[in-house]
Amino acid sequence: MAQETSSAAVLVEYGAPLQVWDLPIPDTEPGSILVRVEATTVCGTDAHMANGGFPSISHIPLVMGHEIVGRIVELGKGRTKDAVGQELQVGDLIAWAYAWCGECFWCNVAKQPTLCPNSKSYGWGGADTAPYLLGGFSEFAYILPRCKVIKVPEGLDSAIAASTTCSLRTVIHGFEKIGGVSTIDTVVIQGAGAVGLFALAYALRGGAKHVITIGAPKDRLELASRWGAHSVIDIESTTREDRVAAIRDLTDGRGADLVVECAGNSAALTEGFSLVRRGGRYLVLGGQSTGEPAKIMGAQLNIGQLHVAGTVSADISHYYRGLTFADQNQGLFPFATLLGNRYPLSQATDALLAISTGREIRPIIDPHLMAK
């Protein structure tokens, strides 16, 4: 292509503002794809990483952003179809999974590619070495030959599509592992951010009898109610004992059939074991990226006969199902209410601050937007 460099917002130092660099646009190798980034939504993981939360697995300097969709500019030799057999053409809007090696135990035997030790993820490092453009805070992104891709449904807004490529695909992966929901299930969702709201929507469409969102602040809970939550509980105006009692009252004293942790802190993780019924299920999606280790009694697991599961990332099947879910359910859930303001690359640090302070759920990086 005629353009030789791509502007990108680069994390050079943890805790410092991002810098806008001009990075080389690499030639497409066989099987690779070059895309013009259409939208990148900012995830809480991005803000945590920028502040030094993952120094052992993030490698600076790095182009930030892993919730990305882009339009095809160039197709490498041999790359003709997406993961479900649809023909790929220049101009198509696509999403892509991370590059799993396809040669290890986890890829081939365990069938758990998200645990691949040789994977290459987007938004985690490599701005100083080719192919440079492995993040969404950039005008262009380079899709590695090992990445499986999927076309975005034509009627789906690009920023909504981008938001599904982390939060929703993670939810779908988790629900698949924990066994889904049934029409007699009471489901508790811990957290009212993007992951929590998508988990709420997925549980409702799965047929759950009663879905309860626990979280804060108040406007997030109001949003959960708009999305269809049957009950909401504000953690800012209740104690742990209040919440446990409320869940017991709503479940004939038993507790929830399924608790889904989407809050990402140790207090929620500990509390969740008090909310699930004996013989119930606990799905951990948020984990605990900050704070003290969660205090969990082993007796809660064996005497309670609990089924506990956790997941990380997702494979291309979950991306496909997430995009399809968002496309098919736009009339039922106001997905656009997840989205925040649009930021140019020069204001990417402001977008990180917007999500870390809770002002916005999913700020949008538009790398082609000019700063005002």
C-alpha positions as CSV (number, residue, x, y, z in Angstrom):
1,M,0.0,0.0,0.0
2,A,1.1,3.6,-0.5
3,Q,1.1,4.5,3.1
4,E,4.3,3.3,4.8
5,T,3.7,4.1,8.4
6,S,0.8,3.8,10.9
7,S,0.3,6.2,13.8
8,A,-0.2,4.3,17.1
9,A,-0.6,5.1,20.8
10,V,2.2,3.3,22.5
11,L,2.8,2.5,26.1
12,V,6.5,3.2,26.7
13,E,6.5,3.4,30.5
14,Y,4.1,2.0,33.0
15,G,2.1,4.7,34.7
16,A,3.1,7.3,32.1
17,P,1.0,8.9,29.3
18,L,0.9,7.0,26.0
19,Q,3.0,8.3,23.2
20,V,2.0,8.5,19.6
21,W,4.5,6.8,17.4
22,D,4.7,6.3,13.6
23,L,5.4,2.6,13.1
24,P,6.3,0.8,9.9
25,I,3.5,-1.0,8.1
26,P,4.9,-4.4,7.3
27,D,4.4,-6.3,4.0
28,T,1.8,-9.0,4.2
29,E,3.3,-12.5,4.4
30,P,1.4,-15.5,3.2
31,G,-1.8,-16.0,5.3
32,S,-1.6,-12.6,7.0
33,I,-4.0,-9.7,6.8
34,L,-3.5,-6.0,7.0
35,V,-6.6,-4.1,8.3
36,R,-7.5,-0.5,8.8
37,V,-8.7,-0.3,12.4
38,E,-12.3,0.8,12.5
39,A,-12.8,0.9,16.2
40,T,-11.1,-0.3,19.4
41,T,-13.0,-0.3,22.7
42,V,-11.0,0.2,25.9
43,C,-11.1,-2.7,28.4
44,G,-10.4,-2.4,32.2
45,T,-7.4,-4.7,31.5
46,D,-5.9,-2.0,29.3
47,A,-6.0,0.5,32.2
48,H,-4.6,-2.0,34.6
49,M,-1.8,-2.9,32.3
50,A,-1.0,0.8,31.6
51,N,-0.4,1.2,35.3
52,G,2.0,-1.7,35.5
53,G,-0.5,-4.4,36.6
54,F,1.0,-7.2,34.4
55,P,4.7,-6.6,34.1
56,S,5.6,-10.2,33.8
57,I,3.4,-10.8,30.6
58,S,3.2,-7.4,29.0
59,H,6.3,-6.2,27.1
60,I,6.8,-2.5,26.6
61,P,6.9,-0.6,24.3
62,L,3.5,-1.9,23.2
63,V,0.6,-0.8,21.0
64,M,-2.3,-1.0,23.4
65,G,-5.8,-2.4,22.7
66,H,-7.2,-5.9,22.3
67,E,-10.9,-5.2,21.6
68,I,-10.5,-4.5,17.9
69,V,-12.3,-4.7,14.5
70,G,-10.9,-3.6,11.2
71,R,-11.5,-3.4,7.5
72,I,-9.3,-5.5,5.2
73,V,-6.7,-3.5,3.3
74,E,-4.5,-6.4,2.1
75,L,-4.9,-10.2,2.1
76,G,-1.8,-12.2,2.3
77,K,-1.3,-15.0,-0.2
78,G,-3.6,-18.0,0.5
79,R,-5.9,-16.2,2.9
80,T,-9.3,-16.4,1.2
81,K,-11.9,-17.3,3.7
82,D,-12.9,-16.7,7.4
83,A,-13.3,-19.3,10.0
84,V,-16.8,-20.3,8.9
85,G,-16.0,-20.4,5.2
86,Q,-17.1,-17.0,4.1
87,E,-15.2,-15.4,1.3
88,L,-12.9,-12.6,2.4
89,Q,-12.5,-9.4,0.3
90,V,-10.8,-6.1,0.7
91,G,-13.2,-3.8,2.6
92,D,-14.7,-6.5,4.8
93,L,-15.0,-5.7,8.5
94,I,-13.5,-8.5,10.5
95,A,-12.6,-9.5,14.1
96,W,-9.8,-12.0,14.9
97,A,-8.8,-14.4,17.7
98,Y,-5.3,-14.5,19.1
99,A,-2.6,-16.6,17.4
100,W,-2.4,-20.0,19.0
101,C,0.6,-22.1,18.0
102,G,-1.5,-25.2,16.9
103,E,1.4,-27.4,17.8
104,C,1.3,-27.9,21.6
105,F,-0.5,-30.2,24.0
106,W,-3.1,-27.5,24.8
107,C,-3.9,-26.8,21.2
108,N,-4.0,-30.4,19.9
109,V,-4.7,-32.8,22.8
110,A,-6.5,-30.8,25.5
111,K,-8.4,-28.7,22.9
112,Q,-7.8,-25.7,25.1
113,P,-6.0,-23.3,22.8
114,T,-6.6,-20.3,25.2
115,L,-4.0,-22.0,27.4
116,C,-1.4,-22.2,24.6
117,P,2.0,-21.3,26.1
118,N,3.2,-20.1,22.7
119,S,0.3,-17.8,21.8
120,K,0.6,-14.3,20.6
121,S,-2.0,-11.9,21.9
122,Y,-2.9,-8.4,20.8
123,G,-2.3,-5.3,22.9
124,W,0.4,-7.0,25.0
125,G,3.7,-6.1,23.4
126,G,6.0,-5.9,20.5
127,A,6.0,-2.3,19.2
128,D,9.7,-2.3,18.8
129,T,9.9,-5.4,16.6
130,A,8.3,-6.5,13.4
131,P,5.4,-6.7,12.6
132,Y,4.9,-3.8,15.2
133,L,1.2,-3.3,14.7
134,L,-0.2,-5.9,17.2
135,G,-2.7,-3.6,19.0
136,G,-5.8,-1.7,18.3
137,F,-4.7,1.8,19.4
138,S,-3.4,2.2,15.8
139,E,-4.5,3.3,12.4
140,F,-3.7,-0.2,11.0
141,A,-3.3,-3.6,12.6
142,Y,-1.5,-6.7,11.3
143,I,-3.2,-10.0,11.6
144,L,-0.8,-12.9,12.0
145,P,-1.2,-15.9,9.7
146,R,-2.1,-18.1,12.7
147,C,-5.0,-15.9,13.7
148,K,-8.4,-17.1,12.7
149,V,-10.8,-14.4,11.6
150,I,-14.5,-13.9,11.3
151,K,-16.5,-11.4,9.3
152,V,-18.6,-8.9,11.4
153,P,-22.3,-9.0,10.6
154,E,-23.2,-6.1,8.3
155,G,-25.8,-4.6,10.6
156,L,-23.7,-4.5,13.7
157,D,-22.1,-1.2,14.7
158,S,-18.3,-1.5,14.6
159,A,-17.8,-0.3,18.2
160,I,-20.4,-2.7,19.6
161,A,-18.7,-5.4,17.5
162,A,-15.3,-4.4,19.0
163,S,-16.7,-4.6,22.6
164,T,-17.8,-8.2,22.0
165,T,-14.3,-9.4,21.1
166,C,-13.2,-9.5,24.8
167,S,-16.1,-9.1,27.2
168,L,-18.8,-11.1,25.4
169,R,-16.6,-13.8,24.0
170,T,-15.2,-14.3,27.5
171,V,-18.7,-14.7,28.9
172,I,-19.7,-17.2,26.2
173,H,-16.6,-19.2,26.8
174,G,-17.3,-19.2,30.6
175,F,-21.0,-20.2,30.2
176,E,-20.0,-23.0,27.9
177,K,-17.5,-24.4,30.5
178,I,-19.9,-24.1,33.4
179,G,-22.7,-25.8,31.6
180,G,-25.0,-22.9,30.6
181,V,-28.3,-22.1,32.3
182,S,-31.7,-23.7,32.5
183,T,-35.3,-22.4,32.9
184,I,-35.3,-23.1,36.7
185,D,-32.0,-21.4,37.5
186,T,-31.5,-18.3,39.6
187,V,-28.3,-16.6,38.4
188,V,-26.4,-13.9,40.3
189,I,-24.1,-11.7,38.3
190,Q,-21.4,-10.0,40.4
191,G,-20.4,-6.8,38.7
192,A,-22.2,-4.3,36.4
193,G,-19.4,-3.5,33.9
194,A,-19.2,-4.7,30.4
195,V,-18.6,-8.3,31.3
196,G,-21.3,-8.3,33.9
197,L,-23.9,-6.7,31.5
198,F,-23.0,-9.2,28.8
199,A,-23.3,-12.0,31.3
200,L,-26.7,-10.7,32.3
201,A,-27.9,-10.6,28.7
202,Y,-26.5,-14.1,28.0
203,A,-28.2,-15.6,31.1
204,L,-31.5,-14.0,30.2
205,R,-31.4,-15.2,26.6
206,G,-30.4,-18.6,28.0
207,G,-33.7,-18.8,29.7
208,A,-32.7,-18.3,33.4
209,K,-35.7,-17.9,35.7
210,H,-34.3,-15.1,37.7
211,V,-31.2,-13.0,37.1
212,I,-29.8,-10.7,39.8
213,T,-27.1,-8.1,39.3
214,I,-24.9,-7.1,42.3
215,G,-22.7,-4.1,41.8
216,A,-22.3,-0.3,41.7
217,P,-22.6,2.6,41.1
218,K,-26.3,3.3,40.9
219,D,-26.3,4.3,37.3
220,R,-24.7,0.9,36.3
221,L,-27.5,-0.9,38.2
222,E,-30.1,1.2,36.5
223,L,-28.5,0.1,33.2
224,A,-28.7,-3.5,34.3
225,S,-32.4,-3.0,35.0
226,R,-32.8,-1.6,31.5
227,W,-31.1,-4.7,30.1
228,G,-33.6,-6.9,31.9
229,A,-32.2,-7.8,35.3
230,H,-35.1,-9.0,37.5
231,S,-33.4,-7.7,40.7
232,V,-30.4,-5.5,41.4
233,I,-28.4,-5.0,44.7
234,D,-26.3,-2.0,45.3
235,I,-23.0,-2.8,47.1
236,E,-22.6,0.8,48.1
237,S,-25.7,0.8,50.3
238,T,-25.6,-2.8,51.6
239,T,-23.2,-5.0,53.6
240,R,-22.1,-8.5,52.7
241,E,-24.5,-9.9,55.3
242,D,-27.3,-7.8,53.7
243,R,-26.5,-9.2,50.2
244,V,-26.3,-12.8,51.4
245,A,-29.7,-12.4,53.2
246,A,-31.2,-10.8,50.1
247,I,-30.1,-13.7,47.8
248,R,-31.5,-16.2,50.4
249,D,-34.8,-14.4,50.5
250,L,-35.0,-14.5,46.7
251,T,-34.3,-18.2,46.5
252,D,-36.4,-19.8,49.2
253,G,-33.4,-19.9,51.5
254,R,-31.2,-21.9,49.2
255,G,-28.9,-19.5,47.4
256,A,-28.3,-19.0,43.7
257,D,-28.0,-22.0,41.3
258,L,-25.2,-20.1,39.4
259,V,-23.1,-17.2,40.5
260,V,-21.0,-15.5,37.8
261,E,-18.1,-13.4,39.1
262,C,-17.4,-10.4,36.8
263,A,-16.1,-7.9,39.3
264,G,-12.4,-8.7,39.2
265,N,-11.6,-8.3,42.9
266,S,-10.9,-10.6,45.8
267,A,-13.8,-9.3,48.0
268,A,-16.4,-10.3,45.3
269,L,-14.7,-13.7,44.8
270,T,-14.9,-14.5,48.5
271,E,-18.4,-13.3,48.8
272,G,-19.6,-15.3,45.8
273,F,-19.1,-18.6,47.7
274,S,-21.7,-17.3,50.3
275,L,-24.2,-16.6,47.5
276,V,-24.3,-20.0,45.7
277,R,-26.5,-22.8,46.9
278,R,-25.2,-26.2,48.0
279,G,-24.5,-28.2,44.9
280,G,-24.5,-25.0,42.8
281,R,-22.0,-23.6,40.4
282,Y,-19.6,-20.7,40.5
283,L,-18.1,-19.2,37.3
284,V,-15.1,-16.9,37.8
285,L,-14.6,-14.5,34.9
286,G,-13.2,-11.4,36.5
287,G,-10.7,-13.1,38.7
288,Q,-8.6,-10.8,40.9
289,S,-6.2,-8.5,39.1
290,T,-5.6,-6.3,42.1
291,G,-6.0,-6.5,45.9
292,E,-5.4,-9.1,48.5
293,P,-5.8,-12.8,47.8
294,A,-9.3,-14.1,48.3
295,K,-10.1,-16.0,51.4
296,I,-11.8,-19.3,50.6
297,M,-12.5,-22.2,52.9
298,G,-12.0,-25.6,51.3
299,A,-15.1,-26.9,53.2
300,Q,-17.2,-24.5,51.0
301,L,-16.1,-26.6,48.0
302,N,-16.4,-30.2,49.3
303,I,-19.2,-29.9,51.8
304,G,-21.1,-27.6,49.5
305,Q,-20.3,-29.9,46.6
306,L,-19.7,-26.9,44.4
307,H,-18.8,-26.9,40.7
308,V,-16.3,-24.0,40.2
309,A,-14.9,-23.0,36.8
310,G,-12.8,-20.3,35.4
311,T,-11.8,-19.3,31.9
312,V,-9.5,-16.9,30.1
313,S,-9.8,-15.4,26.7
314,A,-11.6,-17.4,24.0
315,D,-11.2,-19.2,20.7
316,I,-12.7,-18.2,17.3
317,S,-15.9,-20.1,18.0
318,H,-16.7,-17.8,20.9
319,Y,-15.9,-14.7,18.8
320,Y,-18.3,-16.0,16.2
321,R,-21.0,-16.7,18.7
322,G,-20.5,-13.4,20.4
323,L,-20.8,-11.4,17.2
324,T,-23.9,-13.4,16.2
325,F,-25.5,-12.9,19.7
326,A,-24.9,-9.2,19.5
327,D,-26.3,-9.0,16.0
328,Q,-29.4,-11.1,16.7
329,N,-30.3,-9.4,20.0
330,Q,-29.8,-5.7,19.2
331,G,-33.6,-5.2,19.5
332,L,-33.7,-6.7,23.0
333,F,-30.6,-5.2,24.6
334,P,-29.4,-1.6,24.2
335,F,-25.8,-2.6,23.6
336,A,-24.9,1.0,22.6
337,T,-25.4,2.0,26.2
338,L,-22.1,0.3,26.9
339,L,-20.2,2.7,24.7
340,G,-18.5,5.9,25.9
341,N,-16.9,8.8,24.0
342,R,-14.7,8.5,21.0
343,Y,-11.0,9.4,21.5
344,P,-8.3,10.1,18.9
345,L,-4.9,8.4,19.4
346,S,-3.5,11.6,20.9
347,Q,-6.1,11.3,23.7
348,A,-5.8,7.6,24.4
349,T,-4.5,8.3,27.9
350,D,-7.8,10.2,28.6
351,A,-9.7,7.1,27.5
352,L,-7.8,4.9,29.9
353,L,-8.6,7.3,32.7
354,A,-12.3,7.3,31.7
355,I,-12.5,3.6,32.3
356,S,-10.3,3.3,35.3
357,T,-12.3,6.0,37.1
358,G,-15.6,4.4,36.1
359,R,-16.8,7.4,34.1
360,E,-17.3,5.2,31.0
361,I,-17.9,1.5,30.5
362,R,-16.3,1.2,27.1
363,P,-14.5,4.3,25.7
364,I,-13.8,4.0,22.0
365,I,-10.5,4.7,20.4
366,D,-11.0,6.0,16.8
367,P,-7.5,6.1,15.4
368,H,-8.7,8.1,12.4
369,L,-10.4,10.8,14.5
370,M,-8.6,14.2,14.5
371,A,-8.0,15.8,17.9
372,K,-10.1,18.9,18.6
